[in-house]
Amino acid sequence: MDMQGVAETIEKSIHEACRWVDSIPEEIIIGFSPVVCIGDTISSQYIRHDPTEPLTMDELDMMIEKIEKTSLLRVKNKAKSEFAIVRDDIRLISSTITGIMIDGNNVTHPLWCSGQHIRISVLNIYTLASEYNILRSIVSSLRKNVISIVPTPVILPKIVEKNEQNSENAIFVDIGYTHMTVVALAKNEISYFETFWAGSKMLIEILSSGSPDSSFTEIESLLMRARPETDDKKFREECATEYFSYVIDALLSIIQKEKDTLKDKVLYISGGIFSSEWIKNLFFSIPFLNDHRPYLICL
């Protein structure tokens, strides 16, 4: 990978985005879509020594650090059992507080609140250290102060936060190339995060199994074209239906699991696969979606 070239492209994009402002920001937040993205939601109880003192960011960071080791062990086991990753090069890339209670009361903005008994829930997201190191090399070439690196699935709820279709109970589905990530929001708090090996690559592999004379690249190119009026159109749609049936089954299992918190839920869908018009039309014709008010997020 030409990391210097990637950094130069990002630098040009930053300059283009800032051409109508007086200055170019020196601090940036980076959205990251890793090939391997493993989430772990963990909760912990914490008793403060002085309940009259206001809660600070340093104290919250200390609470999060206390549970990182346990979370990492859980993720390593998950990586081996569900993702067949036997190496130990798993790296934490993001920690997000998904819920916090102070003395039994839910708190939206905990900073400067006082209290003794704290219950904190944190979503930790990990990726392979090799991927993370590549990203850090690119970032260092930008000569910017990076405030944080945020995985794309966690960004999605913020993108639609002020949208007129915004809902405090929602499911966000991001279909990438190798995997699909699902984030469930309940009362504006992340209640569920999971990754499935069901990216657009799975659909390409299904199509390839029925087209042995076509290369993987040809199948991938054909997938993204407008619907072709050819003899194998029916086969292509059958393959896409098979793929999306897996996607829907995954969503149904999540909805069933979160049925008590995901009432009046809205379904947000994103992913490059939907730049293909025939794929988008086929997906939004699935009967299941009619009951869940789906919206396509264009990134």
Disulfide bonds with the S-S distance in Angstrom:
none
